[in-house]
Amino acid sequence: MAIFRASVSYLESEALRREVNEGLNVVENWNGTNDFILFGKKGELATNKPYDMEMSLLCLHLIQVSLVYINARMIQEVLEDPVLLDRMTPRDLGP
């Protein structure tokens, strides 16, 4: 019954559909980045050796964390620049 109610809410609310779609786009972009980083075999691990698989995933995680850090720093720099901050709209600043 809960799934039915959630489905009805999803169908009735354009705002909810947009929010879900935006979240899916973020996930798809992140997955595309992972595929780019692990470029061999369409983003799949190229080995069956446990040590090599673990090392690949740890390196991927390190790159992901680095990308998040770089993005956070870039956002901080934009927010610290009064000229750029003045150009932002309420939508840019979020809810």
DSSP file (Angstrom, degrees, kcal/mol; ACC not computed):
  #  RESIDUE AA STRUCTURE BP1 BP2  ACC     N-H-->O    O-->H-N    N-H-->O    O-->H-N    TCO  KAPPA ALPHA  PHI   PSI    X-CA   Y-CA   Z-CA
    1    1 A M     >        0   0    0      0, 0.0     4,-2.2     0, 0.0     5,-0.2   0.000 360.0 360.0 360.0 -37.9    0.0    0.0    0.0
    2    2 A A  H  >  +     0   0    0      1,-0.2     4,-2.4     2,-0.2     5,-0.2   0.870 360.0  53.0 -64.3 -36.6    2.9    2.4    0.8
    3    3 A I  H  > S+     0   0    0      2,-0.2     4,-2.4     1,-0.2    -1,-0.2   0.902 108.0  51.0 -65.6 -39.8    4.4    1.8   -2.6
    4    4 A F  H  > S+     0   0    0      2,-0.2     4,-2.5     1,-0.2    -2,-0.2   0.930 111.1  47.6 -62.1 -45.9    1.0    2.8   -4.2
    5    5 A R  H  X S+     0   0    0     -4,-2.2     4,-2.6     1,-0.2    -2,-0.2   0.906 112.1  49.7 -63.1 -41.4    0.8    6.0   -2.2
    6    6 A A  H  X S+     0   0    0     -4,-2.4     4,-2.4     2,-0.2    -1,-0.2   0.897 110.8  50.3 -64.0 -39.4    4.4    6.9   -3.1
    7    7 A S  H  X S+     0   0    0     -4,-2.4     4,-2.4     2,-0.2    -2,-0.2   0.910 111.1  48.2 -64.4 -42.6    3.6    6.3   -6.7
    8    8 A V  H  X S+     0   0    0     -4,-2.5     4,-2.4     2,-0.2    -2,-0.2   0.923 111.7  49.9 -64.3 -44.0    0.5    8.4   -6.6
    9    9 A S  H  X S+     0   0    0     -4,-2.6     4,-2.0     1,-0.2    -2,-0.2   0.912 111.0  50.3 -59.7 -42.3    2.4   11.2   -4.9
   10   10 A Y  H  < S+     0   0    0     -4,-2.4     7,-0.3     1,-0.2    -2,-0.2   0.924 113.0  45.2 -62.1 -45.2    5.2   11.0   -7.5
   11   11 A L  H  < S+     0   0    0     -4,-2.4    -1,-0.2     1,-0.2    -2,-0.2   0.844 115.7  46.9 -69.3 -33.7    2.7   11.2  -10.4
   12   12 A E  H  < S+     0   0    0     -4,-2.4     2,-0.7    -5,-0.2    -1,-0.2   0.799 102.5  68.7 -78.5 -29.2    0.7   14.1   -8.8
   13   13 A S     X  -     0   0    0     -4,-2.0     4,-2.1    -5,-0.2     5,-0.1  -0.811  51.3-176.0-105.0 109.5    3.7   16.3   -7.9
   14   14 A E  H  > S+     0   0    0     -2,-0.7     4,-2.4     1,-0.2     5,-0.2   0.882  90.1  55.3 -65.0 -37.1    5.7   17.9  -10.6
   15   15 A A  H  > S+     0   0    0      1,-0.2     4,-2.4     2,-0.2    -1,-0.2   0.908 108.1  48.3 -62.4 -41.7    8.1   19.3   -8.1
   16   16 A L  H  > S+     0   0    0      2,-0.2     4,-2.6     1,-0.2     5,-0.2   0.905 110.4  51.2 -65.5 -41.1    8.7   15.8   -6.7
   17   17 A R  H  X S+     0   0    0     -4,-2.1     4,-2.4    -7,-0.3    -2,-0.2   0.903 111.2  48.2 -63.0 -40.4    9.3   14.4  -10.2
   18   18 A R  H  X S+     0   0    0     -4,-2.4     4,-2.8     2,-0.2    -2,-0.2   0.919 111.4  50.1 -64.8 -43.2   11.8   17.1  -10.9
   19   19 A E  H  X S+     0   0    0     -4,-2.4     4,-2.2     2,-0.2    -2,-0.2   0.924 112.5  46.5 -61.6 -44.8   13.6   16.5   -7.6
   20   20 A V  H  X S+     0   0    0     -4,-2.6     4,-2.4     2,-0.2    -1,-0.2   0.918 113.1  49.9 -63.5 -43.1   13.8   12.8   -8.3
   21   21 A N  H  X S+     0   0    0     -4,-2.4     4,-2.3     2,-0.2    -2,-0.2   0.901 109.4  50.8 -63.6 -41.5   15.0   13.4  -11.8
   22   22 A E  H  X S+     0   0    0     -4,-2.8     4,-2.0     2,-0.2    -1,-0.2   0.904 110.6  50.0 -62.6 -40.8   17.7   15.9  -10.6
   23   23 A G  H  X S+     0   0    0     -4,-2.2     4,-2.0     1,-0.2    -2,-0.2   0.902 110.1  50.0 -63.6 -40.9   18.9   13.3   -8.1
   24   24 A L  H  X S+     0   0    0     -4,-2.4     4,-2.7     1,-0.2    -2,-0.2   0.885 108.1  53.6 -64.7 -38.2   19.1   10.6  -10.8
   25   25 A N  H  X S+     0   0    0     -4,-2.3     4,-2.6     2,-0.2    -1,-0.2   0.897 107.2  51.4 -63.0 -39.7   21.0   13.0  -13.1
   26   26 A V  H  X S+     0   0    0     -4,-2.0     4,-2.4     2,-0.2    -1,-0.2   0.932 111.6  47.0 -61.3 -45.2   23.6   13.5  -10.3
   27   27 A V  H  X S+     0   0    0     -4,-2.0     4,-2.8     1,-0.2    -2,-0.2   0.916 112.1  49.9 -64.2 -43.1   24.0    9.8   -9.9
   28   28 A E  H  X S+     0   0    0     -4,-2.7     4,-2.4     2,-0.2    -1,-0.2   0.905 111.0  49.4 -63.3 -41.2   24.3    9.2  -13.6
   29   29 A N  H  X S+     0   0    0     -4,-2.6     4,-2.0     2,-0.2    -1,-0.2   0.912 111.9  48.8 -62.8 -41.7   27.0   12.0  -13.9
   30   30 A W  H  X S+     0   0    0     -4,-2.4     4,-2.3     2,-0.2    -2,-0.2   0.918 111.5  49.2 -64.4 -43.3   28.9   10.4  -11.0
   31   31 A N  H  X S+     0   0    0     -4,-2.8     4,-2.4     1,-0.2    -2,-0.2   0.885 109.4  52.8 -63.7 -38.0   28.7    7.0  -12.6
   32   32 A G  H  X S+     0   0    0     -4,-2.4     4,-2.0     2,-0.2    -1,-0.2   0.880 108.4  50.6 -63.1 -37.9   29.9    8.5  -15.9
   33   33 A T  H  X S+     0   0    0     -4,-2.0     4,-2.6     2,-0.2    -2,-0.2   0.916 109.3  50.6 -65.5 -42.9   32.8    9.9  -14.0
   34   34 A N  H  X S+     0   0    0     -4,-2.3     4,-2.9     1,-0.2    -2,-0.2   0.911 109.8  50.6 -60.9 -41.6   33.6    6.5  -12.5
   35   35 A D  H  < S+     0   0    0     -4,-2.4     8,-0.3     1,-0.2    -1,-0.2   0.882 110.5  50.1 -62.9 -37.6   33.5    4.9  -15.9
   36   36 A F  H >< S+     0   0    0     -4,-2.0     3,-0.6     1,-0.2    -2,-0.2   0.919 112.6  45.8 -66.3 -43.2   35.9    7.6  -17.2
   37   37 A I  H 3< S+     0   0    0     -4,-2.6     2,-1.2     1,-0.3    -2,-0.2   0.936 117.8  42.6 -66.6 -46.7   38.3    7.0  -14.3
   38   38 A L  T 3<>S+     0   0    0     -4,-2.9     5,-0.7    -5,-0.2    -1,-0.3  -0.582  78.6 163.4 -95.0  69.9   38.1    3.2  -14.7
   39   39 A F  T X 5 +     0   0    0     -2,-1.2     3,-0.8    -3,-0.6    -1,-0.2   0.675  37.9  96.1 -70.8 -19.6   38.3    3.4  -18.5
   40   40 A G  G > 5S+     0   0    0      1,-0.2     3,-0.7    -3,-0.2     4,-0.4  -0.482  96.3   1.7 -74.8 141.3   39.3   -0.2  -19.1
   41   41 A K  G > 5S-     0   0    0      1,-0.2     3,-1.5     2,-0.2    -1,-0.2   0.866 130.3 -59.6  52.9  44.5   36.5   -2.7  -20.0
   42   42 A K  G < 5S-     0   0    0     -3,-0.8    -1,-0.2     1,-0.3    -2,-0.2   0.866 106.2 -46.1  56.5  41.8   33.7    0.0  -19.8
   43   43 A G  G < <S+     0   0    0     -5,-0.7    -1,-0.3    -3,-0.7     2,-0.2   0.439 107.9 127.7  84.9  -0.7   34.4    0.9  -16.2
   44   44 A E  S <  S-     0   0    0     -3,-1.5    -1,-0.3    -4,-0.4     2,-0.1  -0.560  72.3 -93.0 -85.9 154.3   34.6   -2.7  -15.0
   45   45 A L        -     0   0    0     -2,-0.2    -1,-0.1     1,-0.1     8,-0.1  -0.452  30.2-144.6 -65.3 136.9   37.5   -3.9  -12.9
   46   46 A A  S    S+     0   0    0     -2,-0.1     2,-0.3     6,-0.1    -1,-0.1   0.260  73.2  52.4 -90.8  12.7   40.1   -5.4  -15.3
   47   47 A T        -     0   0    0      2,-0.1    -2,-0.1     1,-0.1     0, 0.0  -0.962  56.8-152.0-144.9 159.2   41.2   -8.1  -12.9
   48   48 A N        +     0   0    0     -2,-0.3    -1,-0.1     5,-0.0     3,-0.0   0.369  64.8 114.1-107.8  -0.5   39.9  -10.9  -10.7
   49   49 A K     >  -     0   0    0      1,-0.2     4,-2.6     2,-0.0     5,-0.2  -0.602  64.5-142.1 -75.4 122.9   42.8  -10.7   -8.2
   50   50 A P  H  > S+     0   0    0      0, 0.0     4,-2.6     0, 0.0     5,-0.2   0.875  98.7  50.6 -54.3 -42.4   41.4   -9.6   -4.9
   51   51 A Y  H  > S+     0   0    0      1,-0.2     4,-2.5     2,-0.2     5,-0.2   0.936 112.9  45.3 -63.3 -45.8   44.5   -7.4   -4.1
   52   52 A D  H  > S+     0   0    0      2,-0.2     4,-2.4     1,-0.2    -1,-0.2   0.873 113.0  50.9 -66.7 -36.9   44.3   -5.6   -7.4
   53   53 A M  H  X S+     0   0    0     -4,-2.6     4,-2.4     2,-0.2    -1,-0.2   0.932 111.6  47.3 -64.7 -45.0   40.6   -5.1   -7.2
   54   54 A E  H  X S+     0   0    0     -4,-2.6     4,-2.5    -5,-0.2    -2,-0.2   0.917 112.4  49.6 -62.5 -42.7   40.9   -3.6   -3.7
   55   55 A M  H  X S+     0   0    0     -4,-2.5     4,-2.4     2,-0.2    -1,-0.2   0.903 110.5  50.4 -64.1 -40.9   43.7   -1.3   -4.8
   56   56 A S  H  X S+     0   0    0     -4,-2.4     4,-2.5     1,-0.2    -1,-0.2   0.925 113.0  45.8 -61.8 -44.8   41.7   -0.2   -7.8
   57   57 A L  H  X S+     0   0    0     -4,-2.4     4,-2.5     2,-0.2    -2,-0.2   0.871 111.8  51.1 -69.2 -36.3   38.6    0.6   -5.7
   58   58 A L  H  X S+     0   0    0     -4,-2.5     4,-2.3     2,-0.2    -1,-0.2   0.906 111.7  47.8 -66.1 -40.0   40.7    2.4   -3.0
   59   59 A C  H  X S+     0   0    0     -4,-2.4     4,-2.4     2,-0.2    -2,-0.2   0.908 111.3  50.8 -65.7 -41.2   42.3    4.5   -5.7
   60   60 A L  H  X S+     0   0    0     -4,-2.5     4,-2.6     1,-0.2    -2,-0.2   0.923 110.3  49.7 -60.0 -44.2   38.9    5.3   -7.2
   61   61 A H  H  X S+     0   0    0     -4,-2.5     4,-2.6     1,-0.2     5,-0.2   0.905 109.6  51.4 -62.1 -41.6   37.6    6.3   -3.8
   62   62 A L  H  X S+     0   0    0     -4,-2.3     4,-2.1     1,-0.2    -1,-0.2   0.906 111.1  47.7 -62.4 -41.9   40.7    8.6   -3.3
   63   63 A I  H  X S+     0   0    0     -4,-2.4     4,-2.4     2,-0.2    -2,-0.2   0.913 111.4  51.0 -65.6 -41.7   40.0   10.2   -6.6
   64   64 A Q  H  X S+     0   0    0     -4,-2.6     4,-2.3     2,-0.2    -2,-0.2   0.932 111.1  47.3 -60.6 -46.5   36.3   10.7   -5.8
   65   65 A V  H  X S+     0   0    0     -4,-2.6     4,-2.3     1,-0.2    -1,-0.2   0.886 111.3  52.1 -63.0 -38.7   37.1   12.3   -2.4
   66   66 A S  H  X S+     0   0    0     -4,-2.1     4,-2.7    -5,-0.2    -1,-0.2   0.904 108.7  50.3 -64.2 -41.4   39.6   14.5   -4.1
   67   67 A L  H  X S+     0   0    0     -4,-2.4     4,-2.5     2,-0.2    -2,-0.2   0.907 110.5  49.4 -63.8 -41.4   37.0   15.6   -6.7
   68   68 A V  H  X S+     0   0    0     -4,-2.3     4,-2.4     2,-0.2    -2,-0.2   0.917 112.2  48.7 -62.9 -42.8   34.5   16.4   -3.9
   69   69 A Y  H  X S+     0   0    0     -4,-2.3     4,-2.4     2,-0.2    -2,-0.2   0.929 111.5  49.0 -63.0 -45.6   37.2   18.4   -2.1
   70   70 A I  H  X S+     0   0    0     -4,-2.7     4,-2.4     1,-0.2    -2,-0.2   0.920 111.8  49.1 -61.7 -43.9   38.2   20.4   -5.2
   71   71 A N  H  X S+     0   0    0     -4,-2.5     4,-2.3     1,-0.2    -1,-0.2   0.906 110.5  50.8 -62.1 -41.5   34.5   21.2   -6.0
   72   72 A A  H  X S+     0   0    0     -4,-2.4     4,-2.3     1,-0.2    -1,-0.2   0.908 110.9  48.6 -63.0 -41.4   34.0   22.3   -2.4
   73   73 A R  H  X S+     0   0    0     -4,-2.4     4,-2.3     2,-0.2    -2,-0.2   0.900 110.3  51.2 -65.2 -40.3   37.0   24.6   -2.6
   74   74 A M  H  X S+     0   0    0     -4,-2.4     4,-2.0     2,-0.2    -2,-0.2   0.910 110.5  48.8 -63.7 -41.4   35.8   26.1   -5.9
   75   75 A I  H  X S+     0   0    0     -4,-2.3     4,-2.5     1,-0.2    -1,-0.2   0.905 109.8  52.4 -64.3 -40.9   32.4   26.8   -4.4
   76   76 A Q  H  X S+     0   0    0     -4,-2.3     4,-1.5     1,-0.2    -2,-0.2   0.906 108.4  50.9 -60.7 -41.4   34.1   28.5   -1.4
   77   77 A E  H  X S+     0   0    0     -4,-2.3     4,-0.9     1,-0.2    -1,-0.2   0.899 110.6  48.6 -64.3 -40.1   36.1   30.7   -3.7
   78   78 A V  H >< S+     0   0    0     -4,-2.0     3,-0.8     1,-0.2     7,-0.3   0.927 111.7  49.2 -64.5 -43.9   33.0   31.7   -5.7
   79   79 A L  H 3< S+     0   0    0     -4,-2.5    -1,-0.2     1,-0.2    -2,-0.2   0.746 109.3  53.1 -69.2 -22.7   31.2   32.5   -2.5
   80   80 A E  H 3< S+     0   0    0     -4,-1.5    -1,-0.2    -5,-0.2    -2,-0.2   0.647  90.9  85.8 -84.9 -15.4   34.1   34.6   -1.1
   81   81 A D    <X  -     0   0    0     -4,-0.9     4,-2.8    -3,-0.8     5,-0.2  -0.778  66.3-157.9 -89.9 112.5   34.3   36.7   -4.3
   82   82 A P  H  > S+     0   0    0      0, 0.0     4,-2.1     0, 0.0    -1,-0.2   0.847  91.1  54.0 -60.5 -34.6   31.8   39.7   -3.9
   83   83 A V  H  > S+     0   0    0      2,-0.2     4,-1.0     1,-0.2    -5,-0.0   0.942 113.9  40.4 -65.5 -46.7   31.6   40.2   -7.7
   84   84 A L  H  > S+     0   0    0      1,-0.2     4,-0.6     2,-0.2     3,-0.3   0.881 113.4  54.8 -68.8 -37.7   30.6   36.6   -8.3
   85   85 A L  H >< S+     0   0    0     -4,-2.8     3,-0.9    -7,-0.3    -1,-0.2   0.882 104.9  53.7 -63.6 -38.0   28.3   36.4   -5.3
   86   86 A D  H 3< S+     0   0    0     -4,-2.1    -1,-0.2     1,-0.2    -2,-0.2   0.790 104.1  56.5 -66.3 -27.7   26.4   39.5   -6.5
   87   87 A R  H 3< S+     0   0    0     -4,-1.0    -1,-0.2    -3,-0.3    -2,-0.2   0.634  87.9 100.7 -78.8 -13.4   25.8   37.8   -9.9
   88   88 A M    <<  -     0   0    0     -3,-0.9    -3,-0.0    -4,-0.6    -4,-0.0  -0.452  63.9-143.1 -77.5 145.7   24.2   34.8   -8.2
   89   89 A T     >  -     0   0    0     -2,-0.1     4,-1.4     1,-0.1     3,-0.5  -0.554  31.6-101.5 -96.2 166.8   20.4   34.4   -8.1
   90   90 A P  H  > S+     0   0    0      0, 0.0     4,-0.7     0, 0.0     3,-0.1   0.861 125.0  56.7 -56.5 -34.7   18.4   33.0   -5.2
   91   91 A R  H >4 S+     0   0    0      1,-0.2     3,-0.6     2,-0.2    -3,-0.0   0.875 102.3  54.9 -65.2 -35.8   18.1   29.7   -7.2
   92   92 A D  H 34 S+     0   0    0     -3,-0.5    -1,-0.2     1,-0.2    -4,-0.0   0.860 106.8  51.3 -62.9 -34.6   21.9   29.5   -7.4
   93   93 A L  H 3< S-     0   0    0     -4,-1.4    -1,-0.2     1,-0.2    -2,-0.2   0.610 106.8-140.7 -82.3 -11.4   22.2   29.8   -3.6
   94   94 A G    <<        0   0    0     -4,-0.7    -1,-0.2    -3,-0.6    -2,-0.1  -0.179 360.0 360.0  84.7-175.7   19.7   27.0   -3.1
   95   95 A P              0   0    0      0, 0.0    -1,-0.2     0, 0.0    -4,-0.1   0.486 360.0 360.0 -69.3 360.0   16.9   26.4   -0.6
